């Protein structure tokens, strides 16, 4: 089964707990990079673990959740071969997979609700990259 690596800080803990069963229902195995309690935590070690798993090919996708999704995306995008995108609606999730071949989904646990997050995750994990002219653009990335 393909693997999704999931990580969060305290701001994303509750949302992560809602998403894990849905990711499994979609047919993915899960690597939970933490955090594992709602106590205050920083996102850096969790985001690095997820981004490295994706970068090294151990995970097909990553999902990162902090308060806004912004911090985890900035950190993840520093890791080679990671294309992390902040998505707060399903259209962004679909387009970033189709056009950018994003491999890490970043969300804000204090920004979006559970129902929106469920739609975003389902869309992100089930949408294919279109390739073609979009691959030509990705090939221009440094």
Secondary structure, DSSP 8 states (H G I E B T S, - for coil): --EEEEEE-TTTHHHHHHHHHHHHHTT-EEEE-S--SSS---SHHHHHHHHHHHHTTS-SEEEEEESSSHHHHHHHTTSTT--EEE-SSHHHHHHHHHHH---EEEEETTTS-HHHHHHHHHHHHH-----THHHHHHTT--
